[in-house]
Amino acid sequence: MESLQPEELVRRCQQTLPHDPRAFELLVNTYQARVYATAYRMMGNTDDADDIAQEVFIRVYHGIKKISEPAALTSWIYQITTNLCLDALAKRKRRSQRSVSTLHTDDSDTDGDLMPIDRQSPTPEEAALRRELYRCIAATLSNLSPIERAVIVLRDIENRSYQEIAEGLTMGLSAIKMRIHRARLAFGEIFVRTCPGAWRATETRDSSATPR
């Protein structure tokens, strides 16, 4: 499959839409996996992630001709994704519906949907601990505020830079760093309350792995 830089993708889409959709289809193929992953991590379920991803590309389709800085395509797409997720999470909270994030615990390889993991084959004990850890992380994320959840996902799960997060959330760099610091504190407090057993298990494992 052809691979193009963001600037070229924008240029081709601006020149060919709406008569020729091939350039836009290439753009979707380039970004759809990353958009879906961000939406899934923030929303916590596949249905909402599908809806968000679809809406992201609808907005990209209608707005791409207005882009004045083609090199900013990636940041623009992530900004749309993050803002749509924040809006959806806020609406969910206003409806007083409990946000439940569940991870698959069968034999399929789905753990990586949430966090990057070591792909070395784990022992059965390590696999069970890993599944429990991911379940606890998901449950903790679901109890954070939308903005706390967003910055944790973007910074600590997706490894986005502070600058990229600040631009995506239209906040100052110092404000984003403070938000991330506070979100990490909130995450730690909720995680310990939600899954104390998993917390102790990870501490025990880490201490036993430390050379003496």
Secondary structure, DSSP 4 states (H G I P E B T S, - for coil): -----HHHHHHHHHHHTTT--HHHHHHHHHHHHHHHHHHHHHH-SHHHHHHHHHHHHHHHHHHGGG-S-GGGHHHHHHHHHHHHHHHHHHHHHHTTPPP------SSSS-GGGTS----SPPPHHHHHHHHHHHHHHHHHHHTS-HHHHHHHIIIIIS---HHHHHHHTT--HHHHHHHHHHHHHHHHHHHHHH-HHHHHHHHHHHHHHS--
